[in-house]
Amino acid sequence: MLRLVDRALALVSWVAAALVLVLLFAGPSLIGAKKNGTVLYGSPGPSSSSAPQSGGGSASTGSAVFTSAGCANCHTLRAAHATGSIGPNLDQLRPSEAAVRAIVESGAGTMPSFAGKLSPAQITAVARYVSSVAGR
Ligand code: HEC
């Protein structure tokens, strides 16, 4: 009788061991595959997305940067339909291109620096855009 129980338990533990093995091998490789996928998607992402914009500098690119970089969350700029009120109202301030570039590169107070987030071309584009449309 005890031997029968023993065998039954042995069978159960083999099945359990087999399941653990399947999970050990299949599980992490599935998760790993997903992780690799995101890493592969993530690494060319920023470089490929900045590549087409690096040739730009037009107002449309500048307005796209203004919206996507989050400037609109903090600043009011009528031309960009931005109504943020954390930073100064850019329509009233009417900053020069150089002033926009300087603060976007360095940040100030609550405003973060965008030096590592935007390419130099994107900073030029957004600076030209803001200085050209502010107050209009
Ligand atoms: C988290 C909120 C926030 C974001 C995002 C933000 N700003 Fe600002 N911005 C501020 C604040 C706050 C100030 C005032 C900083 C100070 O002088 O203390 C400011 C100041 C400025 C000024 C005024 C510079 C001057 O001459 O006084 C300009 C221009 C400006 N931001 C442009 C931008 C642009 C362009 C972007 C997007 C790339 C941006 N900001 C993103 C909050 C923000």
Boltz pocket constraint, residues with backbone or C-beta under 6 A from the ligand:
constraints:
  - pocket:
      binder: B
      contacts: [[A, 65], [A, 66], [A, 69], [A, 70], [A, 71], [A, 72], [A, 73], [A, 74], [A, 75], [A, 86], [A, 87], [A, 88], [A, 90], [A, 93], [A, 95], [A, 99], [A, 100], [A, 103], [A, 104], [A, 108], [A, 109], [A, 110], [A, 111], [A, 112], [A, 114], [A, 126], [A, 127], [A, 130]]
      max_distance: 6.0
